[in-house]
Amino acid sequence: MAATAEAQAEASKAAQRAGIDLAKSKTDVRAYRGRKPTFTRAQLAEMREMLGRRVGVSAIAMQVNVSRQVVYRIKDDPVAAEGALTTWRM
């Protein structure tokens, strides 16, 4: 029984991955762009400025009104955050 469920889960993952890869390969406007950012360009600028001043992650999250995880992601990879906003035309 468990083997059947595991096989079905693997098949579902493979089908989802194939669908995402296909959407990424298309140049269509509706192509897969990933998850929509939960922050705006103004919030990103404010977070980057505060990170530059070495303000704590929790304080930034509370002031900018985003989750701590968003701040950590931006702290770890600010270029990807900027790219996500550009991809979503925000």
Number of C-alpha atoms within 10 A of each C-alpha: 5 7 8 9 10 11 11 12 12 12 12 12 12 12 12 12 12 12 13 15 13 12 15 15 11 11 9 9 7 9 14 17 13 11 8 11 15 10 18 12 14 10 15 19 12 15 25 17 13 16 16 10 9 10 12 12 18 14 12 21 17 11 11 16 11 16 15 16 12 18 23 14 12 18 16 11 11 16 10 12 19 17 11 17 17 11 14 12 7 12
